[in-house]
């Protein structure tokens, strides 16, 4: 019994010492440099089927970062639009698009 406890204690000590020494890495840590990251950009031209310049402000540049939503001229028309058919069959009962 004492011999078994002695062996188990010795094995526990060896495993503990091995686990503690395994956490110590001798390798030097390299600092992360964002300039070393290689970015691969595919040059794709997307054809949307319409001219987007008609819907964007003059001299719009999406990569500029100085764009403001105030530059968009938003026109709120409160008149009901007549679609030529009854939409109630396609919408839930009591549907109101202006309720949040």
LINBELLIN-V286264 format. One record per run of one state. SS is the DSSP state (hx for helix, st for strand, lp for the rest). FROM is the first residue (numbers start at 1). TO is the last residue. If there is no record, write none. Layout:
ss,from,to
SS,FROM,TO
SS,FROM,TO
//
This chain:
ss,from,to
lp,1,1
hx,2,22
lp,23,33
hx,34,36
lp,37,51
hx,52,54
lp,55,68
hx,69,71
lp,72,100
//
